[in-house]
Amino acid sequence: MTNSELLAIMLGSGTPNESAVKLAQRILAHYDNNHGQLSKRSVENLCEFHVVGLSKATRLTAAFELVRRHKQSPQERVQLNSSQSVFDFL
């Protein structure tokens, strides 16, 4: 899936004149396709886009916060350093 499609899923819907994918493309283009910049926007900033209301902006902000928290948490990594460890992993 493209970044626009993933963002469109989080948005949920567009309008009769603009699909959710087109809205997502417009939002991404506004931030030069820089996901880091988009993820730092506040609910108020996101509401400045036509058809992005409080509900959609809150949903996006919550999703970005989940990603931030996931990135900060210690990750369980499987160490695959031999053919036996790969076999055991599979």
GIJO-V416323 format. One record per residue. N is the residue number from 0. RES is the residue in one letter. SS is DSSP state (helix for helix, strand for strand, loop for the rest). PHI is phi as a letter, one per 20 degrees, with the letter a starting at -180 (NA if undefined). Layout:
n = (N/N)
res = (RES/RES)
ss = (SS/SS)
phi = (PHI/PHI)
This chain:
n = (0/1/2/3/4/5/6/7/8/9/10/11/12/13/14/15/16/17/18/19/20/21/22/23/24/25/26/27/28/29/30/31/32/33/34/35/36/37/38/39/40/41/42/43/44/45/46/47/48/49/50/51/52/53/54/55/56/57/58/59/60/61/62/63/64/65/66/67/68/69/70/71/72/73/74/75/76/77/78/79/80/81/82/83/84/85/86/87/88/89)
res = (M/T/N/S/E/L/L/A/I/M/L/G/S/G/T/P/N/E/S/A/V/K/L/A/Q/R/I/L/A/H/Y/D/N/N/H/G/Q/L/S/K/R/S/V/E/N/L/C/E/F/H/V/V/G/L/S/K/A/T/R/L/T/A/A/F/E/L/V/R/R/H/K/Q/S/P/Q/E/R/V/Q/L/N/S/S/Q/S/V/F/D/F/L)
ss = (loop/loop/helix/helix/helix/helix/helix/helix/helix/helix/helix/loop/loop/loop/loop/loop/loop/loop/loop/helix/helix/helix/helix/helix/helix/helix/helix/helix/helix/helix/loop/loop/loop/loop/helix/helix/helix/helix/helix/loop/loop/loop/helix/helix/helix/helix/helix/loop/loop/loop/loop/loop/loop/helix/helix/helix/helix/helix/helix/helix/helix/helix/helix/helix/helix/helix/helix/helix/helix/helix/helix/helix/loop/loop/loop/loop/loop/loop/loop/loop/loop/loop/helix/helix/helix/helix/helix/helix/helix/loop)
phi = (NA/e/f/f/f/f/f/f/f/f/f/n/a/d/c/g/e/b/f/f/f/f/f/f/f/f/f/f/f/g/d/l/l/e/f/f/f/f/f/e/f/e/g/f/f/f/f/f/f/g/m/e/e/g/f/f/f/f/f/f/f/f/f/f/f/f/f/g/f/f/f/e/f/f/e/e/d/e/e/d/d/b/f/f/f/f/f/f/f/f)
